[in-house]
């Protein structure tokens, strides 16, 4: 294990982690949060040999620096630990399921905005050797988000062995939901990735990562990618008029919106194609994919153009004529 646990709950924490990994879960982020729980117990409940109502209540209190989703994740992890303790025949208080937090509507950049953003990324330059290597990585990784709809971690954690450069296929392992899948690159994406391979094999020949960070033994961090995204985005003229500040994940949303809009323009049956897009994105099903389709401004004209039913449902209203 990566961490050493010191509270009186440590035997249960270690047992839970071992059980989850035996079941096939990586449990890396959860181990980190369990370490935070362990530290919390050492500081505030040093004598607690199980989870009590008071311990659960204080752990579940939302903190000033976190959002509802993050807090719920902590509570759900404590619930898992409580249920594990109960499964061993010991007593433990099980906090209630906190439920879901409503998801905010994200900003969906248009194609013109994405093109301007990628042009800004392409203009990045650095006089430092390490800077040139990471800037070259950004030019590729942001295209994987916008052209393939990858999640933030799916792209940055790619290893060279996960990529079939000849066929243009990425193998995504243990993504959200602990699922593996294949992602096929568009033709121009395949060429971009092959050009990058030639560069990175010279710049960091011994690194297993496709996008190594400053330390070539580790991949680019999520924080570094988000920082570079914000830096490039805020440097664009239209950024000041955006009602929300986008994130790298917005490029994945924009990918879904563009695919569905293109299918509608071509007159294709989106209901038939949606399951394929869902598999491509690594979603549980089409309903999860359709959530991504926000009614952005440029979608209204497409829907209006393709709508063949509303004039029947809402008949034309004529001026009232007195008899």
N, C-alpha and C positions, 0 to 999 in steps of 0.2 A: 504494500500500500504506500501511497505517496505521503500520508500524514501519520503522525503519532497522536493517539488519543489519550487524554489524561484524566477525564472526569470519571465518576463512578458509573456513568452510562456507557463507558468505552467498550465493555464486553458485548453489549447489545449492538452498539454502532458497528463494531468490527464484524459481528455476526451477520448483520443486515447487508453490509457491503459484500461480504463473501457470498451470501445467498443470491443476491442480485447478479453478481458476476458469474456465478454458476449457472444461472438462468439465461445467460447470454447478453446481459446488459453491460455497457461499458461503465456506467455509473461514475464517470469522472467528475462532472460538475456537481453531482449529488454528494460525492465524497468531500468536495470542497465545502459545501454548505453544512454537511454534518460536522466538519471540523469547526466551523463557526458556532454550531450548536454546542459542541464540546467545550469550546472556549467560554461560551456564555454560561454554561453550567459550572465550570471551574470558578468563574468570577462571581456569579450570583446565587448559585445553588450547589455549593461544594459538597453537601451531604446527601443530595438527591440520588438515590439508587434506582429510581424509576421515574416515570413522567407523571407528575402531579398536576392537578387542575391549575394551581398557582403558577407552576413553571410554564405550562402551556399558555396560560393567559398572558404572561409577560413576554414570552417568546413571540406570541402572535400579534403583539401591538405594532401597528405600522410605524415606521421610522420616518423622520422628516425628509430624509434623502432618497426614499424609495417610493415606487409606484405600487398600485394595488396588485398588479400581476406578480411582481417580485415578492411581495409580502405573502400572497397566496401560495407561491411556490415553497416558501419556507414552512408555512403551516402544513401543507400537504406532505412535505418530507417528515415533519414531526409526526403526522398521522401514520405514515408508513412505519416509523420506528415504534410507535405505540402498538400498532397491530402486530408487529413482529414480536414484541415483548409478550403480548397476550398469547400468541401462538406457542410460546414456550411454557405456558401455564402460569405465568406471573401476572401480577396486577399492574395496570397502567391506565392512565386517563387518556381517552381518545378524543381529541378536539373535533368539533364539527367540520365538515367539509365547507370551506369558505365560499364555494361557488365560483362562477366565472365573472370576470371583470369585463365590462363592455369595451370593445376594441375601438380605438379612435380611428376616424377616417384619415387615411394618409394622403399626402400630396402625391399626385400621379404626374410626373413630368411628361410633357408632350414629346413627340419625335424630334421636333426642332430643338427643344431644350436639351434632350439627351445628346443630340449631335453636337451642340455647342459645348456641352459638358465634356464629351470625349475629345473634342478638339483642344479644350483647355488642358486636359490630362496629357494629351500628346505633346503639348508645348513645354511640359515640365523638363527642366534641365538641372543638372548639378555638376559642380566641379569635383565633388568627392567621388571616389570610386564606388563606395557602398551606396551613395545616393543614386548614382547612375543605374546600379543594379536594381534597387527597389523601385525607382521611377519607371524602369522598363517593365517591371512586374505589374505596376498599377495600370499601365496601358492595356495589358492583357486581361487582368482580373476584372476590371470594370466592364469590359466587353462580355465576359462570361456571365456577369450579372444581368446585363441588359439584352443580350442576344440569346441566352440559353435559360434565363430565369433561375439561375442557381441561388441558393441561400448563401449568406455571408460566410459561414463556416465551411460549406461544401466546396467552395472554390479555394479558400486559403489553406485548407488541410489536404489538398490534392498532393499525392506523391507522384513522382515521375513514372513509377511502375503502374500507376492507376490510369495512365493515358496511353491509348493506342494511337500514336501519331500518324501512322499510315492510313488507318481507317477513319480517323477523326472521331474517336469514341472515348468518353470519360466514364470511368466506373466510380460511382459514389458509394462508399461503404458506410454503414451504420449512421445514416442520416436521421432526421427527425422521425420518431416512431421506430427507430432501430431497423430501418429498411435499407436494402441495397438496390441500386438501379443503374441502368445505362443511359447516358445522355449523348445524343448524336449532335455533332457540331455542324453548323451551316458551312458551305463550301469556303467562303472567305474566312470564317473562323478557323477552319482547319489550317489554312495557309498562315494565318497570324500566329497560331500556336506552334507551328513547325519552325517559323522564323525565330520565335522566342526560344524554342528548344536549343537551336544552334547557339544562341547568345548565352543562355544560362549554363550550358554544358562547359563553356569556356570560363564564365564568370564565377561559377560555384560548382565545379565538377564533382565534388565529394558530398554534396548535400543531397539527401533523399527527397527533399521537398521540391515541388514544382515552383513554389513561390517562397524561397527562403527569406527570413528576415535579416536584420543586421548580423545576428548570430546565425550562421548558415546551418547550424544543427537544429534550428527551430524555424517554424513557418512564420510568415508575417502575422502579427497580432491583429485581432479584430479592432482594437483601439486605434492602431496605426492606420488601418484602412478607413475607418470612420473619420479620423482626423483629416486624412488626405481628401476624402470625399467632400467634407465640409469646406476645406480650404479652397478646393477648385470650384465648388458650387457658389460660394459667397463671392467669388471673384467675377461672376458673370453678371451682365447688366440687368437681366430679368429677375435675378434673385431677390432684389429689394421689393418687388411687387408680389412675390409669392405669399399666400396667406398662411402657409405652414412651411417649416424647414424640413426638407426631405432628408432621407437617410439612404444608405446603400440598398436597403431592402426595398425601397420604392422602385428601384430599377426592375426588380422581380415582378412587382405589381404592374408596372408599365408593360413588361413583356406579355403578361396575360391579357391586358386590355388591348394591346396592338394585335395579338393573334385573333382574338374574338372579333374585333372590328374588321380585320382583313377578311375573315371568313364571311362576315355579314355582307361586306361589299361585293364579294364574289358570288353571293347567293348560295353559299354552302349551308348544310344543316348543322348548326352548332351543337344540337343535342347529340348527334351521332359522333361528332369529333371531340366533344368535351371529355369523354372518358380517356381518350388517348393523350390529351393534354394533361389530364390529371395524373396519369402514370408518368409522363415525362417530368412533371414537377415534383413527384414524390408525395402526392397528396393521398389521403385516405379514400377520397371519392370525388365525383364531379361537384357535389354541393360545396365542398371545401374550396375547390378551384373557382367556382362561380362567385364566392364571396369576394374574390380579388377584383371582380369586374365592377368597378365603381362607375357611376354615371358621370363621367367627366364631360367637359364641354364638347369635345369633338365627337362624342358618342351620340349626342342628341340628333344631329343631322342624319346619321346613319340609321338610327332607329326609326326616325320619321320617314325616311326614304323607303325603308323596307316594310313599314307597317301597312298591312293590307286589311286590317280588321277594325281599327278605331272608328272609321267613318260609318261602319255599320252599327257599332255599339252606341256612338254618340251622333245622332242624325243632324243634318244641317238645320239651323234655326232660321226661319224666314221672318221678315218683318211682320208685325201684327197689322192686320187690315181690318178696319171697321166695316161691318156689313150694313 
